[in-house]
Amino acid sequence: MMKMPHIMIAAAVLAVASPVLAADPIVEAALSSGKVGEQWDGYIGFVSAPSGDLKAAVDAINIKRRAGYTQIAAARNVTVDQFAQTTACSTLRSVKAGQVYKLKDGGWRTRQGSESITPDYCG
């Protein structure tokens, strides 16, 4: 995976993640309780089977993220997946202690404190 400039990461956070991270209270509660978490691919994932309301709320956020990633990726001439993964560098940095996250190896982990949890390609 190619490393992308920090400007692109900043654009991703401002244009995609920030409005979407002002999330539904159901999603915020699920993030805090470890039912969902940020993933290496730029999307929110389910740690366990979600309720219908939680699934709908997370799906709505992920759809908005995908739309934003698609628009910016096209403008930057990169793939949607490249842009989503680059944006994940920022969203993973925003995971708070006690919240869960998933890296590419597939295992859910709980952030303990200020340790680095971003993939190697994040720089």
N, C-alpha and C positions, 0 to 999 in steps of 0.2 A: 504494500500500500504506500502510495506517495505521501510525503508530509506536506501539509497545506499551510499556508501562512496564517499567522495569528489573526490577521484582518478577516480572513474567511471565517475563522472560529467566532470572532466577535460578531460578525454579521449574522452568523447562524443563531447565536444566542439572542441577539436583539430582535432579529426578524422572525425567528421561529419559536425558540424555547421560552423566552420571557413571557409573551402573552399567554402561551399555553401552560406555563408553570403556575400562573395565577389560576390554579385549577379548581375544579369542583371540590367542595368540602369532603365529599365521599372519597375522592382520590387522595386528598391531603391526609385524611385519617388513615387510609390504607397504607400510604407511604410511611406514616409514623408508626403504624402497628406491624409493619413488615409483611403485609399481605401482597403488596406490589413493590416493585423497585425499578430503578433505572438500569438499562442494559447497555452493553458495549455497542449495540447497533443503532443507538439513537432513539429507541422507543422504550415505553414503560412495559414491563412484563409482569405476569402473574406468578407469584411464588406457589400458590395453591389455587384450587378451583374457586373462582370468584362468584359472588352473588350476581344476579342479573343486573342490578343497578350499578354495581361496581364495574362489571364487564362493559356495560354500555358507556359509562363515563370514561373509562380508560380507552376504549375503542375510539371514542370521539376525539380524545386528545391525540392519539396516535394517527388518526386520519388527518387532523390539522397539521401535525408535524410532517407527515408524508407530503402533504400539499406544499407546505413551505419549503421542505427539502427539495422537492421537484422543481419548484420555481427558481430557487437560488442555484441549484446544481446546473440547470440549463443556462442560466446567465453566466456561470463560471466555467462552463464547458467541462464539467466533471460528472461522474455518474451519481445518481441519487444515493446509492449505497455508500459511496466514498464520502459524500457530503454528510450523510446521516451519521456515519462513524466518526467523522471529524467533529461534528456537533456533540457527539457523545463525550468527547474529551471534556467539554465544558459542563455538560449535565452531570457527569460522574464526579467532577470536582465539587459540585453543589450538594452531593449526598451528605447528609448530616450523620453524626455519630448515632448509632443505634438503628439507622435505616439500612435496608438491604440493597444490593446491587449485583449485577451479573456481568462477568467478563466473558470473553470469547470461549474460554474453556468450558463454559456451561454451568458452573456451580454457583449457586446463590451464596453470597457472603454478607456478613453484617459489618458495617464500618465501625471500627472501635474508637477512632478519634481523628487525629490529623494526618494519619498515614496516607501515602499516595496510593490511590486506587485506580489510576488511569492506565490504559494499555501503553505498551512501549512506543507505539507510533504517535502518541500524543506529544511527545517531546517535553 
